[in-house]
Amino acid sequence: MQTNEILEEISKLPISKRLYIVEKAMSSIRLENERIDMESASELLLSEYEENKELTIFTKLDLEEFYEAG
C-alpha cells in the first residue's frame, strides 16, 4: 500500500481513531529516535572507555570476592 493510499484510508476513519493512529505513530517515532540517540552516544563513548583507563580502573575488582560488612 502506498503512502497516499494509507492517508486516504485514514481520512475515512472517525476522528478518535485518526488521533489514535497519530498518537501511536508519534510514540513509535520517539522510541526509534531515542534508540538511535542512545546508539550514537554509546558509539561516541566507546573509544573513550577503551582508551581512558581511569574510567575502567574499578573493573579490576569485578572478580574479587565481595563480603558484606555488618
Biopython code that builds the backbone (N, CA, C, O; Angstrom):
import numpy as np
from Bio.PDB.StructureBuilder import StructureBuilder

atoms = [
    (1, "MET", "N", (0.853, -1.178, 0.000)),
    (1, "MET", "CA", (0.000, 0.000, 0.000)),
    (1, "MET", "C", (0.899, 1.241, 0.000)),
    (1, "MET", "O", (1.859, 1.323, 0.765)),
    (2, "GLN", "N", (0.582, 2.175, -0.844)),
    (2, "GLN", "CA", (1.342, 3.416, -0.973)),
    (2, "GLN", "C", (0.926, 4.416, 0.110)),
    (2, "GLN", "O", (-0.159, 4.313, 0.682)),
    (3, "THR", "N", (1.790, 5.366, 0.375)),
    (3, "THR", "CA", (1.534, 6.366, 1.408)),
    (3, "THR", "C", (0.230, 7.120, 1.166)),
    (3, "THR", "O", (-0.570, 7.311, 2.083)),
    (4, "ASN", "N", (0.030, 7.539, -0.060)),
    (4, "ASN", "CA", (-1.209, 8.292, -0.345)),
    (4, "ASN", "C", (-2.450, 7.429, -0.144)),
    (4, "ASN", "O", (-3.500, 7.945, 0.240)),
    (5, "GLU", "N", (-2.350, 6.133, -0.397)),
    (5, "GLU", "CA", (-3.479, 5.229, -0.154)),
    (5, "GLU", "C", (-3.745, 5.082, 1.335)),
    (5, "GLU", "O", (-4.895, 5.047, 1.773)),
    (6, "ILE", "N", (-2.674, 4.996, 2.102)),
    (6, "ILE", "CA", (-2.811, 4.903, 3.554)),
    (6, "ILE", "C", (-3.482, 6.154, 4.098)),
    (6, "ILE", "O", (-4.411, 6.071, 4.902)),
    (7, "LEU", "N", (-3.006, 7.313, 3.655)),
    (7, "LEU", "CA", (-3.598, 8.576, 4.114)),
    (7, "LEU", "C", (-5.060, 8.700, 3.717)),
    (7, "LEU", "O", (-5.880, 9.208, 4.483)),
    (8, "GLU", "N", (-5.372, 8.247, 2.550)),
    (8, "GLU", "CA", (-6.771, 8.295, 2.094)),
    (8, "GLU", "C", (-7.650, 7.419, 2.981)),
    (8, "GLU", "O", (-8.749, 7.822, 3.360)),
    (9, "GLU", "N", (-7.171, 6.229, 3.309)),
    (9, "GLU", "CA", (-7.937, 5.333, 4.174)),
    (9, "GLU", "C", (-8.071, 5.893, 5.585)),
    (9, "GLU", "O", (-9.128, 5.783, 6.206)),
    (10, "ILE", "N", (-7.003, 6.490, 6.083)),
    (10, "ILE", "CA", (-7.047, 7.087, 7.417)),
    (10, "ILE", "C", (-8.054, 8.229, 7.460)),
    (10, "ILE", "O", (-8.765, 8.398, 8.450)),
    (11, "SER", "N", (-8.113, 9.002, 6.400)),
    (11, "SER", "CA", (-9.043, 10.139, 6.378)),
    (11, "SER", "C", (-10.506, 9.697, 6.431)),
    (11, "SER", "O", (-11.384, 10.498, 6.752)),
    (12, "LYS", "N", (-10.766, 8.456, 6.124)),
    (12, "LYS", "CA", (-12.138, 7.926, 6.176)),
    (12, "LYS", "C", (-12.554, 7.504, 7.583)),
    (12, "LYS", "O", (-13.733, 7.270, 7.849)),
    (13, "LEU", "N", (-11.574, 7.409, 8.478)),
    (13, "LEU", "CA", (-11.873, 6.965, 9.838)),
    (13, "LEU", "C", (-12.448, 8.097, 10.676)),
    (13, "LEU", "O", (-12.271, 9.271, 10.349)),
    (14, "PRO", "N", (-13.142, 7.743, 11.762)),
    (14, "PRO", "CA", (-13.603, 8.773, 12.696)),
    (14, "PRO", "C", (-12.402, 9.472, 13.343)),
    (14, "PRO", "O", (-11.308, 8.912, 13.411)),
    (15, "ILE", "N", (-12.619, 10.679, 13.808)),
    (15, "ILE", "CA", (-11.536, 11.477, 14.377)),
    (15, "ILE", "C", (-10.834, 10.750, 15.522)),
    (15, "ILE", "O", (-9.608, 10.797, 15.615)),
    (16, "SER", "N", (-11.578, 10.090, 16.381)),
    (16, "SER", "CA", (-10.957, 9.414, 17.529)),
    (16, "SER", "C", (-9.976, 8.341, 17.069)),
    (16, "SER", "O", (-8.916, 8.174, 17.672)),
    (17, "LYS", "N", (-10.312, 7.625, 16.023)),
    (17, "LYS", "CA", (-9.402, 6.591, 15.515)),
    (17, "LYS", "C", (-8.209, 7.215, 14.787)),
    (17, "LYS", "O", (-7.101, 6.683, 14.844)),
    (18, "ARG", "N", (-8.430, 8.329, 14.111)),
    (18, "ARG", "CA", (-7.307, 9.021, 13.466)),
    (18, "ARG", "C", (-6.328, 9.542, 14.514)),
    (18, "ARG", "O", (-5.114, 9.447, 14.337)),
    (19, "LEU", "N", (-6.864, 10.098, 15.617)),
    (19, "LEU", "CA", (-5.998, 10.572, 16.699)),
    (19, "LEU", "C", (-5.213, 9.415, 17.310)),
    (19, "LEU", "O", (-4.036, 9.567, 17.637)),
    (20, "TYR", "N", (-5.851, 8.276, 17.461)),
    (20, "TYR", "CA", (-5.179, 7.094, 17.996)),
    (20, "TYR", "C", (-4.010, 6.700, 17.095)),
    (20, "TYR", "O", (-2.925, 6.388, 17.586)),
    (21, "ILE", "N", (-4.226, 6.714, 15.796)),
    (21, "ILE", "CA", (-3.163, 6.370, 14.839)),
    (21, "ILE", "C", (-2.011, 7.364, 14.944)),
    (21, "ILE", "O", (-0.844, 6.976, 14.934)),
    (22, "VAL", "N", (-2.347, 8.647, 15.045)),
    (22, "VAL", "CA", (-1.310, 9.680, 15.162)),
    (22, "VAL", "C", (-0.506, 9.483, 16.443)),
    (22, "VAL", "O", (0.722, 9.567, 16.425)),
    (23, "GLU", "N", (-1.194, 9.221, 17.557)),
    (23, "GLU", "CA", (-0.503, 9.016, 18.831)),
    (23, "GLU", "C", (0.429, 7.814, 18.766)),
    (23, "GLU", "O", (1.562, 7.887, 19.241)),
    (24, "LYS", "N", (-0.027, 6.719, 18.190)),
    (24, "LYS", "CA", (0.800, 5.519, 18.071)),
    (24, "LYS", "C", (2.000, 5.768, 17.160)),
    (24, "LYS", "O", (3.107, 5.313, 17.447)),
    (25, "ALA", "N", (1.781, 6.481, 16.078)),
    (25, "ALA", "CA", (2.880, 6.790, 15.158)),
    (25, "ALA", "C", (3.918, 7.675, 15.836)),
    (25, "ALA", "O", (5.118, 7.439, 15.699)),
    (26, "MET", "N", (3.466, 8.692, 16.568)),
    (26, "MET", "CA", (4.385, 9.591, 17.266)),
    (26, "MET", "C", (5.170, 8.834, 18.338)),
    (26, "MET", "O", (6.369, 9.056, 18.505)),
    (27, "SER", "N", (4.510, 7.963, 19.046)),
    (27, "SER", "CA", (5.180, 7.163, 20.067)),
    (27, "SER", "C", (6.255, 6.280, 19.438)),
    (27, "SER", "O", (7.361, 6.158, 19.966)),
    (28, "SER", "N", (5.926, 5.681, 18.332)),
    (28, "SER", "CA", (6.885, 4.832, 17.615)),
    (28, "SER", "C", (8.092, 5.634, 17.141)),
    (28, "SER", "O", (9.229, 5.172, 17.238)),
    (29, "ILE", "N", (7.844, 6.819, 16.636)),
    (29, "ILE", "CA", (8.927, 7.695, 16.164)),
    (29, "ILE", "C", (9.816, 8.113, 17.325)),
    (29, "ILE", "O", (11.040, 8.110, 17.196)),
    (30, "ARG", "N", (9.216, 8.475, 18.463)),
    (30, "ARG", "CA", (10.005, 8.876, 19.637)),
    (30, "ARG", "C", (10.892, 7.731, 20.112)),
    (30, "ARG", "O", (12.072, 7.937, 20.397)),
    (31, "LEU", "N", (10.332, 6.524, 20.198)),
    (31, "LEU", "CA", (11.114, 5.373, 20.650)),
    (31, "LEU", "C", (12.275, 5.086, 19.709)),
    (31, "LEU", "O", (13.388, 4.810, 20.156)),
    (32, "GLU", "N", (12.020, 5.151, 18.424)),
    (32, "GLU", "CA", (13.079, 4.922, 17.432)),
    (32, "GLU", "C", (14.155, 5.997, 17.540)),
    (32, "GLU", "O", (15.346, 5.698, 17.453)),
    (33, "ASN", "N", (13.742, 7.235, 17.728)),
    (33, "ASN", "CA", (14.685, 8.342, 17.863)),
    (33, "ASN", "C", (15.542, 8.176, 19.120)),
    (33, "ASN", "O", (16.750, 8.412, 19.085)),
    (34, "GLU", "N", (14.921, 7.773, 20.226)),
    (34, "GLU", "CA", (15.665, 7.550, 21.461)),
    (34, "GLU", "C", (16.679, 6.419, 21.283)),
    (34, "GLU", "O", (17.810, 6.518, 21.759)),
    (35, "ARG", "N", (16.282, 5.353, 20.604)),
    (35, "ARG", "CA", (17.187, 4.233, 20.361)),
    (35, "ARG", "C", (18.385, 4.680, 19.537)),
    (35, "ARG", "O", (19.524, 4.328, 19.845)),
    (36, "ILE", "N", (18.126, 5.452, 18.495)),
    (36, "ILE", "CA", (19.203, 5.954, 17.630)),
    (36, "ILE", "C", (20.133, 6.875, 18.426)),
    (36, "ILE", "O", (21.354, 6.791, 18.292)),
    (37, "ASP", "N", (19.555, 7.753, 19.254)),
    (37, "ASP", "CA", (20.364, 8.648, 20.077)),
    (37, "ASP", "C", (21.255, 7.868, 21.041)),
    (37, "ASP", "O", (22.427, 8.203, 21.215)),
    (38, "MET", "N", (20.705, 6.832, 21.665)),
    (38, "MET", "CA", (21.479, 6.019, 22.608)),
    (38, "MET", "C", (22.598, 5.268, 21.890)),
    (38, "MET", "O", (23.713, 5.179, 22.405)),
    (39, "GLU", "N", (22.315, 4.734, 20.721)),
    (39, "GLU", "CA", (23.344, 4.036, 19.953)),
    (39, "GLU", "C", (24.467, 4.994, 19.553)),
    (39, "GLU", "O", (25.646, 4.648, 19.636)),
    (40, "SER", "N", (24.098, 6.182, 19.124)),
    (40, "SER", "CA", (25.102, 7.183, 18.734)),
    (40, "SER", "C", (25.966, 7.583, 19.928)),
    (40, "SER", "O", (27.186, 7.691, 19.811)),
    (41, "ALA", "N", (25.333, 7.798, 21.063)),
    (41, "ALA", "CA", (26.082, 8.178, 22.262)),
    (41, "ALA", "C", (27.025, 7.065, 22.691)),
    (41, "ALA", "O", (28.165, 7.329, 23.074)),
    (42, "SER", "N", (26.561, 5.827, 22.629)),
    (42, "SER", "CA", (27.426, 4.725, 23.045)),
    (42, "SER", "C", (28.605, 4.559, 22.091)),
    (42, "SER", "O", (29.708, 4.227, 22.526)),
    (43, "GLU", "N", (28.390, 4.784, 20.811)),
    (43, "GLU", "CA", (29.485, 4.706, 19.846)),
    (43, "GLU", "C", (30.509, 5.813, 20.093)),
    (43, "GLU", "O", (31.713, 5.587, 19.967)),
    (44, "LEU", "N", (30.036, 7.001, 20.444)),
    (44, "LEU", "CA", (30.951, 8.107, 20.737)),
    (44, "LEU", "C", (31.796, 7.833, 21.976)),
    (44, "LEU", "O", (32.967, 8.208, 22.032)),
    (45, "LEU", "N", (31.200, 7.183, 22.960)),
    (45, "LEU", "CA", (31.906, 6.942, 24.215)),
    (45, "LEU", "C", (32.751, 5.671, 24.210)),
    (45, "LEU", "O", (33.596, 5.494, 25.087)),
    (46, "LEU", "N", (32.540, 4.796, 23.251)),
    (46, "LEU", "CA", (33.263, 3.526, 23.222)),
    (46, "LEU", "C", (34.777, 3.738, 23.223)),
    (46, "LEU", "O", (35.483, 3.126, 24.024)),
    (47, "SER", "N", (35.271, 4.579, 22.355)),
    (47, "SER", "CA", (36.717, 4.799, 22.292)),
    (47, "SER", "C", (37.230, 5.420, 23.590)),
    (47, "SER", "O", (38.347, 5.127, 24.017)),
    (48, "GLU", "N", (36.433, 6.267, 24.212)),
    (48, "GLU", "CA", (36.836, 6.878, 25.484)),
    (48, "GLU", "C", (37.025, 5.797, 26.551)),
    (48, "GLU", "O", (37.999, 5.825, 27.303)),
    (49, "TYR", "N", (36.097, 4.854, 26.612)),
    (49, "TYR", "CA", (36.218, 3.776, 27.593)),
    (49, "TYR", "C", (37.356, 2.825, 27.253)),
    (49, "TYR", "O", (37.982, 2.264, 28.153)),
    (50, "GLU", "N", (37.628, 2.641, 25.984)),
    (50, "GLU", "CA", (38.721, 1.754, 25.589)),
    (50, "GLU", "C", (40.088, 2.382, 25.860)),
    (50, "GLU", "O", (41.045, 1.670, 26.166)),
    (51, "GLU", "N", (40.186, 3.688, 25.751)),
    (51, "GLU", "CA", (41.475, 4.370, 25.857)),
    (51, "GLU", "C", (41.743, 5.002, 27.219)),
    (51, "GLU", "O", (42.902, 5.119, 27.616)),
    (52, "ASN", "N", (40.713, 5.410, 27.937)),
    (52, "ASN", "CA", (40.888, 6.097, 29.209)),
    (52, "ASN", "C", (40.764, 5.091, 30.355)),
    (52, "ASN", "O", (39.658, 4.746, 30.771)),
    (53, "LYS", "N", (41.884, 4.635, 30.848)),
    (53, "LYS", "CA", (41.898, 3.604, 31.891)),
    (53, "LYS", "C", (41.305, 4.085, 33.212)),
    (53, "LYS", "O", (40.897, 3.266, 34.035)),
    (54, "GLU", "N", (41.252, 5.390, 33.428)),
    (54, "GLU", "CA", (40.638, 5.904, 34.651)),
    (54, "GLU", "C", (39.144, 5.602, 34.710)),
    (54, "GLU", "O", (38.570, 5.518, 35.796)),
    (55, "LEU", "N", (38.523, 5.442, 33.570)),
    (55, "LEU", "CA", (37.091, 5.142, 33.540)),
    (55, "LEU", "C", (36.795, 3.680, 33.845)),
    (55, "LEU", "O", (35.682, 3.337, 34.242)),
    (56, "THR", "N", (37.781, 2.831, 33.661)),
    (56, "THR", "CA", (37.541, 1.394, 33.845)),
    (56, "THR", "C", (38.404, 0.778, 34.934)),
    (56, "THR", "O", (38.464, -0.446, 35.047)),
    (57, "ILE", "N", (39.068, 1.590, 35.733)),
    (57, "ILE", "CA", (40.003, 1.084, 36.734)),
    (57, "ILE", "C", (39.332, 0.141, 37.737)),
    (57, "ILE", "O", (39.948, -0.827, 38.182)),
    (58, "PHE", "N", (38.090, 0.413, 38.089)),
    (58, "PHE", "CA", (37.423, -0.415, 39.091)),
    (58, "PHE", "C", (36.920, -1.746, 38.535)),
    (58, "PHE", "O", (36.473, -2.599, 39.302)),
    (59, "THR", "N", (36.982, -1.936, 37.241)),
    (59, "THR", "CA", (36.570, -3.233, 36.695)),
    (59, "THR", "C", (37.535, -4.334, 37.112)),
    (59, "THR", "O", (37.192, -5.512, 37.020)),
    (60, "LYS", "N", (38.719, -3.985, 37.565)),
    (60, "LYS", "CA", (39.655, -4.983, 38.089)),
    (60, "LYS", "C", (39.081, -5.662, 39.323)),
    (60, "LYS", "O", (39.449, -6.792, 39.642)),
    (61, "LEU", "N", (38.190, -4.983, 40.009)),
    (61, "LEU", "CA", (37.575, -5.541, 41.215)),
    (61, "LEU", "C", (36.416, -6.476, 40.908)),
    (61, "LEU", "O", (35.895, -7.124, 41.816)),
    (62, "ASP", "N", (36.011, -6.560, 39.675)),
    (62, "ASP", "CA", (34.853, -7.384, 39.312)),
    (62, "ASP", "C", (35.012, -8.847, 39.718)),
    (62, "ASP", "O", (34.027, -9.503, 40.056)),
    (63, "LEU", "N", (36.222, -9.357, 39.690)),
    (63, "LEU", "CA", (36.443, -10.765, 40.016)),
    (63, "LEU", "C", (36.764, -10.994, 41.485)),
    (63, "LEU", "O", (36.934, -12.138, 41.907)),
    (64, "GLU", "N", (36.850, -9.925, 42.270)),
    (64, "GLU", "CA", (37.133, -10.036, 43.699)),
    (64, "GLU", "C", (35.882, -10.522, 44.433)),
    (64, "GLU", "O", (34.752, -10.231, 44.043)),
    (65, "GLU", "N", (36.126, -11.275, 45.509)),
    (65, "GLU", "CA", (35.011, -11.700, 46.351)),
    (65, "GLU", "C", (34.455, -10.489, 47.073)),
    (65, "GLU", "O", (35.200, -9.582, 47.443)),
    (66, "PHE", "N", (33.165, -10.475, 47.270)),
    (66, "PHE", "CA", (32.504, -9.371, 47.954)),
    (66, "PHE", "C", (31.961, -9.874, 49.282)),
    (66, "PHE", "O", (31.208, -10.847, 49.322)),
    (67, "TYR", "N", (32.337, -9.223, 50.351)),
    (67, "TYR", "CA", (31.860, -9.582, 51.677)),
    (67, "TYR", "C", (31.121, -8.385, 52.254)),
    (67, "TYR", "O", (31.664, -7.286, 52.362)),
    (68, "GLU", "N", (29.883, -8.625, 52.618)),
    (68, "GLU", "CA", (29.079, -7.539, 53.173)),
    (68, "GLU", "C", (29.462, -7.318, 54.644)),
    (68, "GLU", "O", (29.532, -8.257, 55.437)),
    (69, "ALA", "N", (29.704, -6.061, 54.974)),
    (69, "ALA", "CA", (30.043, -5.736, 56.353)),
    (69, "ALA", "C", (28.774, -5.615, 57.183)),
    (69, "ALA", "O", (27.738, -5.165, 56.694)),
    (70, "GLY", "N", (28.865, -6.012, 58.415)),
    (70, "GLY", "CA", (27.745, -5.742, 59.297)),
    (70, "GLY", "C", (27.065, -6.917, 59.723)),
    (70, "GLY", "O", (26.095, -6.830, 60.476)),
]
sb = StructureBuilder()
sb.init_structure("model")
sb.init_model(0)
sb.init_chain("A")
sb.init_seg("    ")
for serial, (resi, resn, name, xyz) in enumerate(atoms, 1):
    if name == "N":
        sb.init_residue(resn, " ", resi, " ")
    sb.init_atom(name, np.array(xyz, "f"), 0.0, 1.0, " ", f" {name:<3s}", serial, name[0])
structure = sb.get_structure()
